[in-house]
Amino acid sequence: MTAVDPKHPGVQGQVWRNGKLLDDFSLEQVSECLHDDSLLIWADLLNPSHEEMSKLADELDLDQWAVEDTLAKSERVKVTRYSSHLFMTLYSIEISDDKSGTAEGVGRVSLHRISAFVKKNALITVRLSDGFDMAEVVDRWNEIGGQEYGVGSLVHGLLDVIVDEHLDAIQDMDDRIEALEELLFDDDPKSGKTLQREVYTYRKDLEVMRRVILPMRDVIGSIHRNRGNYSADGSAGGEALDAAFSDLYDHSVRSAEWTESLRDMVSSIFDTNLSIQDARLNVVMKKLSGWGAIIAVPTLITGFYGQNVPYPGYDTWGGYITSTVIAVVAVVGLYISFKKRDWL
C-alpha cells in the first residue's frame, strides 16, 4: 500500500526492508535509508517547487543540473550518469479522441514526463502533472515481487509500465490508421477533405511519438549494461533481471519499429490519396472531353446549316430533316464509339 507523507501532501512512497514492505514512510527517511543496505526506498514527488527540489538535492547529493532538467519546461528522453546517481527523463503517451493535446504534445497525443533519480538503494521519481499514474507502477512491482532484487527491480518496473503504455498507444494509433484507409476509396467528396486533414494530424502525432519512443532503446540498453554501478550489492538482480531487461529492450525495439512502420503507412496513404485524386481527375477530364466532342458535332452541323447562303435543302423541310438526322446519327455514333473505348 502506497503511503503519503503527511508533511508533504504531494509526496508518496514505500520502504522495504529485505524485500518486506514497511508501513511507515516520509520524505526525510530517504537520506537515512541510503546508509542502510537492508532498506530499499521509493519516493514520488508530484509537481514539486524549485525550493523543494533544491532541498532534496542537498540532502541526497543530487546533481544541480539534473535538478534543473527535472523542472525544465521540456526535455528530451535520456539517461545520464552522474557521480552520485543515475538520472532519467522518460515520457508516457496518452491518446485521446480530441485534438487538443498538451503543452508537450500535439493533435491527439499527450505526453507526460517522468524524471527519475536512481541511487544504490533508492528511486526518486518526479512528475510535473498527474497524467501518469504511479499506482500502475506500484501494482507492477507487487505483481513481480522483485523488491528483493534491489533498486534495479524498481527501475525495471517503471520502465516496463512506460514501454507497455507506448505499445498500447501504438496499437491504438494503428487501429485508427487502418480505419482511415477505408476513406481512400470513398466516393463522397467530403471524404477526401477529411482524409487529408486526418493524415496531416496523424503525421504530426506519429512524429511526436517517435521522438519519445525511439530513444527508449538506448535508455534501456544503457541502464541494462550499467545496473551494477548503482545497486547496493553490485549485482542488481543478477540473471533474473538480466532476462527481464532483455525482454524489456526487445519490447522497446518493437515499439520503435512499429512507430516507423506507421509513419511509412501514413505516408503511403497520403501518396495513394494523391494518386487516386489524380486518377479521378483524369477520368473526369476524359468524360468531359468525350461529351465535348459529342456536343461539338451537332454544333458544327447546325452552324453549317445556319449559313445565310443557298445550299441543297436551304429554307426547306427536307434540309431541316437532313441536318437533324446527320446530327443524331453522328452523336449516337460518337457515343457508341467512346463507350466501347471506356471514354465515357
C-alpha positions as CSV (number, residue, x, y, z in Angstrom):
1,M,0.0,0.0,0.0
2,T,1.5,3.3,-1.0
3,A,1.9,5.7,1.9
4,V,1.5,9.5,1.6
5,D,3.8,11.8,3.6
6,P,1.6,13.8,6.0
7,K,4.1,16.6,6.0
8,H,4.3,16.8,2.2
9,P,0.8,16.1,0.6
10,G,2.4,15.8,-2.9
11,V,4.8,13.1,-1.8
12,Q,4.2,9.4,-1.7
13,G,6.4,6.3,-1.4
14,Q,7.2,3.0,0.1
15,V,10.0,1.5,2.1
16,W,11.2,-2.2,2.1
17,R,13.5,-4.0,4.5
18,N,15.0,-7.1,3.0
19,G,12.2,-7.2,0.4
20,K,9.4,-6.8,3.0
21,L,7.2,-3.7,2.8
22,L,7.2,-1.4,5.9
23,D,4.2,0.6,7.0
24,D,5.8,4.0,7.6
25,F,7.2,6.4,5.1
26,S,8.3,10.0,5.0
27,L,10.5,12.0,2.7
28,E,13.0,12.6,5.4
29,Q,13.6,8.8,5.5
30,V,15.2,8.8,2.1
31,S,18.6,10.3,3.2
32,E,18.6,8.0,6.3
33,C,17.8,4.9,4.2
34,L,20.7,5.5,1.9
35,H,23.2,4.4,4.6
36,D,21.3,1.1,5.3
37,D,21.8,-1.5,2.6
38,S,19.0,-3.6,4.0
39,L,16.5,-0.9,3.1
40,L,15.0,0.0,-0.3
41,I,13.0,3.2,-0.7
42,W,10.9,4.8,-3.4
43,A,9.7,8.4,-3.2
44,D,7.4,10.1,-5.7
45,L,7.1,13.9,-5.9
46,L,4.2,15.4,-7.7
47,N,4.8,18.9,-9.1
48,P,7.4,20.0,-6.6
49,S,8.6,23.5,-6.3
50,H,12.2,24.6,-7.1
51,E,12.9,25.1,-3.4
52,E,11.7,21.6,-2.5
53,M,13.8,20.0,-5.2
54,S,16.9,22.1,-4.2
55,K,16.5,21.0,-0.6
56,L,16.1,17.3,-1.6
57,A,19.2,17.7,-3.9
58,D,21.3,18.9,-0.9
59,E,20.1,16.0,1.3
60,L,20.6,13.3,-1.3
61,D,23.6,14.7,-3.1
62,L,21.8,15.1,-6.4
63,D,23.5,17.0,-9.2
64,Q,22.2,20.5,-9.7
65,W,22.0,20.1,-13.5
66,A,19.8,17.0,-13.1
67,V,17.5,19.0,-10.8
68,E,17.3,21.8,-13.3
69,D,16.4,19.3,-16.0
70,T,13.7,17.9,-13.8
71,L,11.9,21.2,-13.6
72,A,12.6,22.4,-17.1
73,K,9.7,23.1,-19.4
74,S,10.8,20.5,-22.0
75,E,13.5,17.8,-22.0
76,R,14.4,15.0,-24.4
77,V,14.3,11.3,-23.4
78,K,17.7,10.5,-21.9
79,V,19.7,8.7,-19.3
80,T,22.7,10.4,-17.7
81,R,25.3,9.0,-15.3
82,Y,26.4,11.4,-12.6
83,S,29.0,10.8,-9.9
84,S,26.4,10.0,-7.2
85,H,23.4,8.8,-9.1
86,L,21.7,7.9,-12.4
87,F,19.2,10.4,-13.9
88,M,16.5,9.5,-16.4
89,T,13.9,11.5,-18.3
90,L,11.0,9.5,-19.6
91,Y,7.6,10.1,-21.2
92,S,4.4,8.2,-21.1
93,I,2.0,8.6,-24.0
94,E,-1.8,9.1,-23.9
95,I,-4.0,9.3,-27.0
96,S,-7.4,11.0,-26.7
97,D,-10.3,11.4,-29.1
98,D,-9.9,15.1,-29.5
99,K,-7.0,17.1,-31.0
100,S,-6.2,19.4,-28.1
101,G,-3.0,17.7,-27.0
102,T,-1.0,19.2,-24.2
103,A,2.0,21.6,-23.7
104,E,4.2,18.6,-24.6
105,G,2.1,17.1,-27.4
106,V,0.1,17.9,-30.5
107,G,-3.0,16.5,-32.1
108,R,-4.4,13.6,-30.2
109,V,-1.2,12.7,-28.5
110,S,-0.4,13.9,-24.9
111,L,3.0,13.4,-23.3
112,H,3.6,13.1,-19.5
113,R,7.1,13.5,-18.3
114,I,8.6,11.4,-15.5
115,S,12.1,12.2,-14.2
116,A,13.9,9.6,-12.0
117,F,16.9,9.7,-9.8
118,V,18.4,6.3,-9.1
119,K,20.8,5.7,-6.3
120,K,22.2,2.4,-4.9
121,N,19.0,1.6,-2.9
122,A,16.6,4.5,-3.7
123,L,14.4,5.5,-6.6
124,I,13.1,9.1,-6.6
125,T,10.5,9.9,-9.3
126,V,9.3,13.4,-10.1
127,R,6.2,14.2,-12.1
128,L,5.1,17.7,-13.2
129,S,1.5,16.5,-13.7
130,D,-0.7,13.6,-12.6
131,G,-1.2,12.4,-16.2
132,F,1.0,9.4,-15.5
133,D,-0.5,7.2,-12.7
134,M,2.2,5.8,-10.5
135,A,-0.3,3.4,-9.0
136,E,0.1,1.2,-12.0
137,V,3.9,1.1,-11.4
138,V,3.3,0.1,-7.8
139,D,1.0,-2.7,-8.9
140,R,3.6,-3.9,-11.3
141,W,6.2,-4.0,-8.5
142,N,3.8,-6.0,-6.4
143,E,3.0,-8.4,-9.3
144,I,6.6,-9.3,-10.0
145,G,7.6,-9.3,-6.3
146,G,11.0,-8.1,-7.4
147,Q,11.9,-5.8,-4.5
148,E,14.3,-8.5,-3.2
149,Y,16.5,-7.6,-6.3
150,G,17.0,-4.0,-5.1
151,V,16.6,-0.8,-6.9
152,G,17.2,-2.5,-10.3
153,S,13.7,-4.1,-10.0
154,L,12.1,-0.8,-9.2
155,V,13.7,0.8,-12.3
156,H,12.6,-2.2,-14.4
157,G,9.0,-1.9,-13.2
158,L,8.9,1.8,-14.0
159,L,10.4,1.3,-17.5
160,D,8.1,-1.7,-18.1
161,V,4.9,0.2,-17.5
162,I,6.1,3.1,-19.7
163,V,7.1,0.8,-22.5
164,D,3.7,-1.0,-22.2
165,E,1.9,2.3,-22.5
166,H,4.0,3.0,-25.6
167,L,2.9,-0.3,-27.1
168,D,-0.8,0.4,-26.2
169,A,-0.6,3.9,-27.8
170,I,1.0,2.5,-31.0
171,Q,-1.7,-0.2,-31.2
172,D,-4.4,2.5,-30.8
173,M,-2.8,4.6,-33.5
174,D,-2.5,1.5,-35.7
175,D,-6.3,0.8,-35.4
176,R,-7.1,4.5,-36.2
177,I,-4.9,4.5,-39.3
178,E,-6.4,1.2,-40.5
179,A,-9.9,2.8,-40.2
180,L,-8.5,5.8,-42.1
181,E,-7.6,3.6,-45.1
182,E,-11.3,2.9,-45.7
183,L,-11.8,6.6,-46.6
184,L,-9.4,6.2,-49.5
185,F,-11.9,4.7,-51.9
186,D,-15.0,6.5,-50.6
187,D,-16.6,8.5,-53.5
188,D,-18.1,11.1,-51.1
189,P,-16.3,14.4,-51.9
190,K,-16.2,15.3,-48.2
191,S,-14.2,12.1,-47.5
192,G,-11.2,13.5,-49.4
193,K,-11.0,16.6,-47.3
194,T,-11.5,14.5,-44.1
195,L,-8.8,12.1,-45.2
196,Q,-6.3,14.9,-45.9
197,R,-6.9,16.6,-42.6
198,E,-6.6,13.3,-40.7
199,V,-3.5,12.2,-42.4
200,Y,-1.8,15.5,-41.6
201,T,-2.8,15.2,-37.9
202,Y,-1.6,11.6,-37.7
203,R,1.7,12.5,-39.3
204,K,2.3,15.1,-36.5
205,D,1.2,12.7,-33.8
206,L,3.5,10.0,-35.0
207,E,6.4,12.4,-35.1
208,V,5.8,13.3,-31.5
209,M,5.6,9.7,-30.5
210,R,8.7,8.9,-32.5
211,R,10.7,11.4,-30.6
212,V,10.0,9.7,-27.2
213,I,9.8,6.1,-28.3
214,L,13.0,5.7,-30.4
215,P,15.4,6.9,-27.7
216,M,14.0,4.3,-25.2
217,R,16.1,1.6,-26.8
218,D,19.3,3.5,-25.9
219,V,18.0,4.3,-22.4
220,I,17.1,0.7,-21.6
221,G,20.3,-0.6,-23.1
222,S,22.4,1.8,-21.1
223,I,20.6,1.0,-17.9
224,H,20.8,-2.7,-18.5
225,R,24.6,-2.5,-19.1
226,N,25.3,-0.3,-16.0
227,R,22.9,-1.7,-13.4
228,G,25.7,-2.9,-11.2
229,N,27.1,0.6,-10.9
230,Y,24.2,1.9,-8.8
231,S,22.9,-1.2,-7.0
232,A,23.5,-1.7,-3.3
233,D,25.4,-5.0,-3.7
234,G,26.7,-4.6,-7.2
235,S,24.6,-7.5,-8.6
236,A,21.3,-5.6,-9.3
237,G,19.3,-8.8,-9.5
238,G,21.8,-10.9,-11.5
239,E,20.4,-13.2,-14.1
240,A,16.8,-12.8,-13.1
241,L,16.8,-9.1,-14.0
242,D,19.1,-9.7,-17.0
243,A,16.3,-11.7,-18.6
244,A,13.7,-9.1,-17.6
245,F,15.7,-6.2,-19.0
246,S,16.5,-8.1,-22.2
247,D,12.7,-8.7,-22.7
248,L,12.1,-5.0,-21.9
249,Y,14.7,-4.0,-24.5
250,D,13.0,-6.2,-27.1
251,H,9.7,-4.5,-26.4
252,S,11.3,-1.1,-26.9
253,V,12.8,-2.2,-30.2
254,R,9.4,-3.5,-31.3
255,S,7.8,-0.1,-30.3
256,A,10.4,1.8,-32.3
257,E,10.0,-0.4,-35.4
258,W,6.2,-0.3,-35.2
259,T,6.3,3.5,-35.0
260,E,8.5,3.7,-38.1
261,S,6.1,1.3,-39.9
262,L,3.1,3.5,-39.0
263,R,4.9,6.6,-40.3
264,D,5.6,4.8,-43.6
265,M,1.9,3.7,-43.7
266,V,0.6,7.2,-43.2
267,S,3.0,8.5,-45.9
268,S,1.8,5.7,-48.2
269,I,-1.9,6.7,-47.5
270,F,-1.1,10.3,-48.3
271,D,0.7,9.3,-51.6
272,T,-2.1,6.9,-52.5
273,N,-4.7,9.5,-51.9
274,L,-2.9,11.9,-54.3
275,S,-2.7,9.2,-56.9
276,I,-6.4,8.4,-56.6
277,Q,-7.3,12.1,-56.8
278,D,-5.2,12.3,-60.0
279,A,-6.8,9.2,-61.4
280,R,-10.3,10.6,-60.6
281,L,-9.4,13.9,-62.2
282,N,-8.2,12.1,-65.4
283,V,-11.5,10.2,-65.5
284,V,-13.4,13.5,-65.2
285,M,-11.3,15.2,-67.9
286,K,-11.8,12.1,-70.2
287,K,-15.5,12.2,-69.8
288,L,-15.7,16.0,-70.3
289,S,-13.6,15.7,-73.4
290,G,-15.8,12.9,-74.8
291,W,-19.0,14.8,-74.1
292,G,-17.4,18.0,-75.5
293,A,-16.6,16.1,-78.8
294,I,-20.2,14.8,-78.9
295,I,-21.7,18.2,-78.5
296,A,-19.3,19.8,-81.0
297,V,-20.6,17.6,-83.9
298,P,-24.3,18.9,-83.8
299,T,-23.0,22.4,-83.2
300,L,-20.9,22.1,-86.3
301,I,-23.8,20.8,-88.4
302,T,-26.3,23.3,-87.2
303,G,-23.8,26.0,-87.6
304,F,-23.2,24.9,-91.2
305,Y,-26.9,24.8,-92.0
306,G,-27.3,28.2,-90.4
307,Q,-25.3,29.9,-93.2
308,N,-27.1,32.7,-95.0
309,V,-26.3,31.4,-98.5
310,P,-28.4,29.0,-100.6
311,Y,-27.4,25.3,-100.4
312,P,-29.3,22.0,-101.2
313,G,-32.3,22.0,-98.9
314,Y,-32.0,25.6,-98.0
315,D,-35.1,27.0,-96.5
316,T,-37.0,23.7,-96.8
317,W,-38.3,21.0,-94.5
318,G,-36.0,18.5,-96.3
319,G,-32.9,20.4,-95.4
320,Y,-34.0,20.6,-91.7
321,I,-34.7,16.9,-91.5
322,T,-31.4,16.1,-93.2
323,S,-29.4,18.2,-90.8
324,T,-31.2,16.7,-87.8
325,V,-30.7,13.1,-89.0
326,I,-27.0,13.8,-89.6
327,A,-26.6,15.3,-86.1
328,V,-28.4,12.5,-84.4
329,V,-26.5,9.8,-86.3
330,A,-23.2,11.5,-85.6
331,V,-24.0,11.9,-81.9
332,V,-25.1,8.3,-81.5
333,G,-22.1,7.0,-83.4
334,L,-19.6,9.0,-81.3
335,Y,-21.3,7.9,-78.1
336,I,-21.1,4.2,-79.0
337,S,-17.5,4.6,-80.1
338,F,-16.5,6.4,-76.9
339,K,-18.4,4.0,-74.7
340,K,-16.6,1.0,-76.3
341,R,-13.2,2.7,-75.5
342,D,-14.3,3.4,-72.0
343,W,-14.0,7.1,-72.5
344,L,-17.4,7.8,-71.0
